[in-house]
Amino acid sequence: MTTSALPPASGPRTLPTSAALRVPWSLGAVTLASTCIILGLLWDISWHRTIGRDAFLTPAHVAIYLGAVIAGLTCGGLALRTTFAGDAAARGVSVVFWGFRAPLGAWVCIWGSFAMLTSAPFDNWWHNAYGLDVQILSPPHTLLGLGMIAIQIGAMLMVLAHQNRAGESSIALRGLYVYCSGIALLMVATIVWEYTGFANDMHGSLFYKVAAVSLPSFLLAPAVASRVRWPATQVALVYMGLTLFMAWTLPLFPATARLAPVYNPPTHLLPPTFPLLLFVPALLFDLLLPRRARWREWQQGLVLGIVFVLTLLVVQWPFAAFLMSPSARNAFFVADRWDYSSTLGPWRYNYWSLDSDAAGHWSPLGFWSGIGFAMLIAAASSWWGLARGRWMRGVQR
């Protein structure tokens, strides 16, 4: 497989103005597929928390696998057309795999589609054999998650290649790239949601370690490769907007639990928890990125990693206290919403995963050493995001 994403030695490809301003139907299709997958995933989590796993072909599952089918058919068709009927320009911006030609992002989407569709019967067998999932990251869900991430990243790469070839001439392509990047960020945030989604966890260092390893690179890489102003902030706002859309929409639909035992009977679909305030560290990223040239690469990652963890600590620590207060128990902040299988008690308003000493008391030393370790993790994640972003700026295929 030829994976070179760099432009030819003669210089970067630039599409004619009319072509640059046109958004190909394939980009719209893979963006629709990405949207179906992420919204279907949030819907599916709500379905499991509210109703239970009552059937395989739930509406949420249909939405998820519809995204896989759309991405697979679109990119498979694009590969066939480019290979057998593509002109010189289309073949020149394609990647060869097993004798077939398609854009790099299309191959990533095809792999993701196969992974997702393979995980479907695996997941059905797993539930029949072992019952309800204890954790989100079961083996079939891991394969499904990798496939979903691949489609999100593949869609982003397809849009990115068109954006890079079009230069500054297409506002639509730049906006579509930011949107796809926001979906990819939301995808990763959803995968680690068990550790970062609840306000009860936000006073322990584990929350910041998990956020540090998963989120900075998905803010920085698209920001480095983007051609819009305030790119990281816009990506974070897409993540927040899609989460809030589902948080405010799902509770409008009546639902009852169908899988015993039911300790907390629901009346409507549960919403996702309120999104993290990632637009704050993203805003600081956008302010620092233009100045990073004065630092060495490892210094860039270190500074941005420290900024991410400290900023997240400053905003999420007090916001966690607010989300656990009566003021947040409303339709806007959607706080204090618990699964049907939860036995309600005072634990809802306690902090979990606190850094404790041998006697079981909260340990400031343990917490701050954990925060320091989170900064190192975030520095590595930021460095990787910057490196990936520089590579993405050269993607032409």
C-alpha positions as CSV (number, residue, x, y, z in Angstrom):
1,M,0.0,0.0,0.0
2,T,1.3,3.4,-1.0
3,T,0.7,5.7,2.0
4,S,2.6,8.8,0.9
5,A,0.4,11.9,1.7
6,L,3.0,14.4,0.6
7,P,2.6,16.6,-2.5
8,P,4.8,15.8,-5.5
9,A,8.2,17.5,-5.8
10,S,6.9,20.0,-8.3
11,G,4.8,21.6,-5.6
12,P,1.4,21.3,-3.9
13,R,-1.6,20.5,-6.1
14,T,-4.1,23.3,-6.4
15,L,-7.5,22.7,-7.8
16,P,-9.1,25.2,-10.2
17,T,-11.3,27.7,-8.4
18,S,-14.6,26.1,-9.6
19,A,-13.5,22.7,-8.4
20,A,-12.1,24.0,-5.2
21,L,-15.4,25.6,-4.3
22,R,-17.4,22.4,-5.0
23,V,-17.9,19.9,-2.2
24,P,-17.9,16.4,-3.7
25,W,-20.9,14.2,-2.9
26,S,-18.6,11.6,-1.3
27,L,-17.5,14.1,1.4
28,G,-21.1,14.8,2.2
29,A,-21.8,11.1,2.4
30,V,-18.9,10.2,4.8
31,T,-19.8,13.2,6.9
32,L,-23.3,12.0,7.1
33,A,-22.0,8.5,8.1
34,S,-19.8,10.1,10.8
35,T,-22.8,12.0,12.1
36,C,-25.1,8.9,12.1
37,I,-22.4,6.9,14.0
38,I,-21.7,9.5,16.8
39,L,-25.4,10.4,17.4
40,G,-26.3,6.8,17.2
41,L,-23.6,6.0,19.8
42,L,-24.9,8.6,22.2
43,W,-28.4,7.3,21.6
44,D,-27.3,3.7,22.2
45,I,-25.7,4.6,25.6
46,S,-28.9,6.4,26.6
47,W,-30.9,3.3,25.5
48,H,-28.8,0.9,27.6
49,R,-29.0,3.2,30.6
50,T,-32.7,3.8,30.3
51,I,-34.3,0.7,28.7
52,G,-31.6,-2.0,28.8
53,R,-30.6,-4.2,25.9
54,D,-34.0,-5.4,24.8
55,A,-33.1,-6.3,21.2
56,F,-30.2,-6.2,18.8
57,L,-31.9,-4.0,16.1
58,T,-32.8,-1.0,18.3
59,P,-33.2,2.3,16.6
60,A,-29.8,3.4,18.0
61,H,-28.1,0.4,16.6
62,V,-29.7,0.9,13.2
63,A,-28.3,4.5,13.2
64,I,-24.8,3.3,14.1
65,Y,-24.6,0.5,11.5
66,L,-26.3,2.7,8.9
67,G,-23.3,5.0,9.2
68,A,-21.0,2.0,8.6
69,V,-23.0,1.0,5.5
70,I,-23.0,4.5,4.1
71,A,-19.2,4.9,4.6
72,G,-18.4,1.5,3.3
73,L,-20.6,1.8,0.1
74,T,-19.5,5.3,-0.5
75,C,-15.8,4.7,-0.2
76,G,-15.9,1.3,-1.9
77,G,-17.7,2.8,-4.8
78,L,-15.2,5.6,-4.9
79,A,-12.3,3.1,-5.0
80,L,-14.0,1.2,-7.9
81,R,-14.7,4.4,-9.8
82,T,-11.2,5.8,-9.3
83,T,-9.6,2.5,-10.3
84,F,-11.6,1.7,-13.4
85,A,-13.1,5.0,-14.5
86,G,-11.0,7.7,-12.8
87,D,-9.3,10.5,-14.8
88,A,-5.6,11.3,-14.4
89,A,-6.4,14.0,-11.8
90,A,-8.4,11.6,-9.6
91,R,-5.8,8.8,-9.9
92,G,-3.1,11.3,-9.1
93,V,-4.5,12.1,-5.7
94,S,-5.3,8.5,-4.8
95,V,-3.4,5.8,-2.8
96,V,-2.9,2.3,-4.2
97,F,-3.9,-0.8,-2.2
98,W,-4.1,-4.3,-3.7
99,G,-4.1,-2.7,-7.1
100,F,-7.1,-0.5,-6.3
101,R,-7.0,3.3,-6.1
102,A,-8.8,5.6,-3.6
103,P,-8.0,8.5,-1.3
104,L,-6.2,7.6,1.9
105,G,-9.2,8.6,4.0
106,A,-11.4,6.3,1.9
107,W,-9.3,3.3,2.8
108,V,-9.4,4.1,6.5
109,C,-13.2,4.4,6.2
110,I,-13.4,1.0,4.4
111,W,-11.4,-0.7,7.2
112,G,-13.6,1.0,9.8
113,S,-16.8,-0.2,8.0
114,F,-15.5,-3.8,7.9
115,A,-14.6,-3.6,11.6
116,M,-18.0,-2.2,12.6
117,L,-20.0,-4.7,10.5
118,T,-17.8,-7.6,11.8
119,S,-18.4,-6.5,15.4
120,A,-22.2,-6.7,15.0
121,P,-22.6,-10.5,15.1
122,F,-19.7,-10.7,17.6
123,D,-21.6,-8.2,20.0
124,N,-24.8,-10.1,19.6
125,W,-23.1,-13.4,20.5
126,W,-21.3,-11.8,23.4
127,H,-24.6,-10.6,24.9
128,N,-26.3,-13.9,24.4
129,A,-23.3,-15.7,26.0
130,Y,-22.5,-13.3,28.9
131,G,-25.5,-11.1,29.3
132,L,-25.5,-7.4,30.0
133,D,-22.2,-5.6,29.6
134,V,-20.5,-4.7,32.9
135,Q,-18.3,-2.1,31.1
136,I,-18.5,-0.2,27.8
137,L,-15.1,-1.6,26.6
138,S,-16.1,-5.2,26.1
139,P,-14.2,-7.0,23.3
140,P,-16.9,-6.5,20.7
141,H,-17.4,-3.0,21.7
142,T,-13.7,-2.4,21.5
143,L,-13.7,-3.6,17.9
144,L,-16.8,-1.5,17.2
145,G,-15.2,1.5,18.8
146,L,-12.0,1.1,16.7
147,G,-14.2,0.9,13.6
148,M,-16.1,4.0,14.5
149,I,-13.0,5.9,15.2
150,A,-11.6,4.8,11.9
151,I,-14.6,6.1,10.0
152,Q,-14.4,9.4,11.9
153,I,-10.7,9.8,11.1
154,G,-11.2,8.6,7.5
155,A,-13.9,11.1,6.9
156,M,-11.7,13.9,8.4
157,L,-8.8,12.8,6.2
158,M,-10.9,12.9,3.0
159,V,-12.2,16.4,3.8
160,L,-8.6,17.4,4.8
161,A,-7.1,16.3,1.5
162,H,-9.7,18.4,-0.4
163,Q,-9.1,21.3,1.9
164,N,-5.3,21.2,1.4
165,R,-5.6,21.0,-2.3
166,A,-8.1,23.8,-2.4
167,G,-6.0,26.1,-0.3
168,E,-7.9,29.1,1.1
169,S,-10.5,29.2,-1.7
170,S,-13.3,27.0,-0.1
171,I,-15.0,28.1,3.1
172,A,-17.3,25.1,2.9
173,L,-14.4,22.6,2.9
174,R,-12.7,24.4,5.9
175,G,-16.0,24.3,7.8
176,L,-16.6,20.7,7.0
177,Y,-13.1,19.8,8.2
178,V,-13.7,21.5,11.5
179,Y,-17.0,19.7,11.9
180,C,-15.5,16.3,11.2
181,S,-12.7,17.0,13.6
182,G,-15.3,17.9,16.3
183,I,-17.0,14.5,15.7
184,A,-13.6,12.7,16.1
185,L,-13.1,14.5,19.4
186,L,-16.6,13.6,20.6
187,M,-15.9,10.0,19.6
188,V,-12.8,9.8,21.8
189,A,-14.5,11.6,24.7
190,T,-17.4,9.2,24.5
191,I,-15.1,6.2,24.7
192,V,-13.5,7.4,27.9
193,W,-16.8,8.7,29.2
194,E,-16.9,6.2,32.1
195,Y,-13.9,7.9,33.6
196,T,-14.5,11.5,32.6
197,G,-18.3,11.9,32.2
198,F,-19.4,12.2,35.8
199,A,-18.8,15.3,38.0
200,N,-18.2,12.9,41.0
201,D,-14.9,11.9,39.4
202,M,-13.6,15.4,38.7
203,H,-11.9,15.9,42.1
204,G,-9.6,12.9,41.7
205,S,-6.4,12.9,39.6
206,L,-7.6,9.8,37.6
207,F,-10.1,12.1,35.8
208,Y,-7.2,14.4,34.7
209,K,-4.9,11.5,33.7
210,V,-7.6,9.9,31.4
211,A,-8.5,13.3,29.9
212,A,-4.7,14.0,29.4
213,V,-4.0,10.8,27.5
214,S,-7.1,11.1,25.2
215,L,-8.1,14.6,24.5
216,P,-5.2,17.1,23.8
217,S,-4.0,15.4,20.6
218,F,-7.6,15.5,19.2
219,L,-7.7,19.2,19.8
220,L,-4.2,20.1,18.6
221,A,-3.8,17.9,15.5
222,P,-6.8,19.3,13.7
223,A,-5.9,22.8,14.9
224,V,-2.4,22.6,13.3
225,A,-3.9,21.4,10.0
226,S,-6.9,23.7,9.9
227,R,-7.1,26.8,7.8
228,V,-9.7,28.7,10.0
229,R,-9.2,31.1,12.8
230,W,-9.5,29.7,16.3
231,P,-9.5,26.1,15.1
232,A,-9.1,24.3,18.4
233,T,-11.9,26.4,19.9
234,Q,-14.2,25.7,17.0
235,V,-13.5,21.9,17.2
236,A,-14.3,22.0,21.0
237,L,-17.5,23.9,20.3
238,V,-18.6,21.2,17.8
239,Y,-18.0,18.6,20.4
240,M,-20.0,20.6,22.9
241,G,-22.8,21.4,20.5
242,L,-23.4,17.8,19.4
243,T,-23.4,16.6,23.0
244,L,-25.8,19.3,24.2
245,F,-28.1,18.6,21.2
246,M,-28.4,15.0,22.3
247,A,-28.6,16.0,26.0
248,W,-31.5,18.3,25.4
249,T,-33.3,16.1,22.8
250,L,-33.2,12.5,24.2
251,P,-35.1,13.4,27.4
252,L,-38.1,14.5,25.3
253,F,-38.9,10.9,24.4
254,P,-40.7,8.7,26.9
255,A,-39.0,5.4,27.8
256,T,-39.3,2.7,30.5
257,A,-36.9,0.1,31.6
258,R,-37.4,-3.5,30.2
259,L,-34.5,-5.3,31.9
260,A,-34.7,-6.3,35.5
261,P,-33.7,-5.4,38.2
262,V,-35.2,-1.9,38.0
263,Y,-34.3,0.2,41.1
264,N,-34.7,3.6,39.6
265,P,-37.7,3.6,37.1
266,P,-37.2,6.1,34.3
267,T,-39.9,7.9,32.4
268,H,-37.8,9.3,29.6
269,L,-34.5,8.5,27.8
270,L,-31.5,9.6,29.8
271,P,-29.3,12.3,28.4
272,P,-25.5,12.3,28.1
273,T,-23.8,14.0,31.0
274,F,-23.0,17.7,30.4
275,P,-19.9,18.0,28.2
276,L,-16.5,19.0,29.5
277,L,-15.6,22.6,29.2
278,L,-12.9,21.9,26.6
279,F,-13.4,25.2,24.8
280,V,-11.4,26.9,27.6
281,P,-8.1,24.9,27.1
282,A,-8.8,25.0,23.4
283,L,-8.9,28.8,23.5
284,L,-5.5,28.9,25.2
285,F,-4.2,26.4,22.6
286,D,-5.3,28.8,19.8
287,L,-3.5,31.7,21.6
288,L,-0.3,29.7,22.0
289,L,-0.1,27.8,18.7
290,P,1.0,30.9,16.6
291,R,3.9,31.4,19.1
292,R,5.1,27.9,19.3
293,A,7.9,28.3,16.7
294,R,10.1,30.0,19.3
295,W,10.2,26.7,21.3
296,R,11.7,23.3,20.5
297,E,9.3,20.5,19.8
298,W,9.5,18.8,23.2
299,Q,9.1,22.3,24.8
300,Q,5.9,22.9,22.7
301,G,4.4,19.6,23.9
302,L,5.4,20.2,27.5
303,V,4.0,23.8,27.6
304,L,0.7,22.8,25.9
305,G,0.3,19.7,28.1
306,I,0.8,21.7,31.3
307,V,-1.7,24.4,30.0
308,F,-4.3,21.7,29.2
309,V,-4.2,20.0,32.6
310,L,-4.1,23.2,34.7
311,T,-6.8,24.9,32.6
312,L,-9.0,21.8,32.9
313,L,-8.4,21.7,36.6
314,V,-9.3,25.4,37.0
315,V,-12.6,25.1,35.1
316,Q,-13.8,21.5,35.9
317,W,-13.1,21.5,39.7
318,P,-15.6,24.2,40.5
319,F,-17.9,23.2,37.7
320,A,-18.1,19.7,39.2
321,A,-19.3,21.1,42.5
322,F,-21.9,23.1,40.6
323,L,-23.1,20.0,38.6
324,M,-23.6,18.2,41.9
325,S,-25.6,21.0,43.4
326,P,-29.4,21.4,43.2
327,S,-28.9,24.3,40.8
328,A,-27.8,21.9,38.0
329,R,-30.7,19.5,38.4
330,N,-32.7,20.9,35.5
331,A,-33.3,20.3,31.8
332,F,-30.3,22.6,30.8
333,F,-27.5,21.0,32.8
334,V,-29.2,17.6,33.0
335,A,-27.5,16.7,36.2
336,D,-28.5,13.9,38.7
337,R,-29.8,11.5,36.0
338,W,-29.0,7.9,36.9
339,D,-29.5,4.5,35.3
340,Y,-32.5,2.4,35.9
341,S,-30.4,-0.2,37.7
342,S,-29.0,2.4,40.2
343,T,-30.1,2.2,43.8
344,L,-30.3,5.9,44.6
345,G,-28.6,7.1,47.7
346,P,-26.2,9.8,49.1
347,W,-23.4,8.4,47.0
348,R,-24.8,10.5,44.1
349,Y,-23.5,13.7,45.8
350,N,-20.1,12.3,46.9
351,Y,-16.8,12.5,45.1
352,W,-15.4,9.2,43.8
353,S,-11.9,8.0,42.9
354,L,-10.3,10.5,45.4
355,D,-6.6,10.2,46.0
356,S,-6.3,8.7,49.4
357,D,-3.6,7.8,51.9
358,A,-3.1,4.5,53.7
359,A,-5.8,5.6,56.3
360,G,-8.3,6.3,53.5
361,H,-8.3,10.0,53.9
362,W,-7.9,12.5,51.0
363,S,-4.2,13.0,50.3
364,P,-3.1,16.4,48.9
365,L,0.3,14.8,48.1
366,G,-1.3,12.0,46.2
367,F,-3.6,14.3,44.3
368,W,-0.9,16.8,43.2
369,S,1.6,14.0,42.3
370,G,-1.2,12.6,40.2
371,I,-1.8,15.9,38.6
372,G,1.9,16.2,37.8
373,F,1.8,12.8,36.2
374,A,-1.2,13.9,34.2
375,M,0.8,16.9,32.9
376,L,3.5,14.5,31.6
377,I,0.9,12.4,29.9
378,A,-0.7,15.5,28.4
379,A,2.7,16.7,27.2
380,A,3.2,13.4,25.4
381,S,-0.3,13.6,24.0
382,S,0.2,17.2,22.9
383,W,3.5,16.5,21.2
384,W,1.9,13.6,19.3
385,G,-1.0,15.9,18.3
386,L,1.4,18.5,17.0
387,A,3.4,15.9,15.0
388,R,0.2,14.5,13.6
389,G,-1.0,17.9,12.7
390,R,2.1,18.8,10.8
391,W,1.8,15.5,8.9
392,M,-1.9,16.3,8.2
393,R,-1.0,19.7,6.7
394,G,0.8,17.8,3.9
395,V,-2.1,15.3,3.2
396,Q,-3.0,15.7,-0.5
397,R,-4.4,12.3,-1.3
